[in-house]
Amino acid sequence: MAQQELILIETLCTHYEIEVSFVDSLYSLGLIEIHTVEHSRFIPEEKVGDLERMIRIHQDLEVNPAGIDVIFNLLRKVDNLKNELAATKNRLKRYELNN
């Protein structure tokens, strides 16, 4: 198994000028994952993009963490519906080609 690159939460908070409590709120809602290694907390590097989106929503739109949770749940549902629609279109095309 490849080792995951982890980024220290305090480093991210300094870089993005956010409070650690904001990250803790996102974690408590299950929006981000946090790994603890030797009493330090980290976020996987591949999840930083999601965190950046959450920070922009929070800062630009003044949405609280609970609102961010709602937004991300709706975005997941939209993605699922897009995938279902694409699969349905593919099945329909195959059906049309066979007739």
Phi, psi and omega in degrees: 000131180288143180285135181279137173281130181242145179241131181298132182300318181298325178295316178297318180297320177294314182297315183267000179057052177235162178275148176298328180298329176296315178297319178299321178296317179297321179294317182294335177273355180080018182276334178226159176252143180235133175251138177251125179229117179049053175068011175245145183254139185225158172243137177299140183303322182289350179262358182295326178301317177296318178299318179300318178299318180295320179296316179298317178299317181295313185280314185284322184255357180056045179263134180281168182304323178295321177293322177297321177300314179298314181300313182292326175296318178294321178296321177296318179296319178298315178299317179298318179294322176298317179296317178297318180296317178297318179296319179295318177298319178297317178296320179296319178297318178297320179295315181296323180291329181281346181255000000 
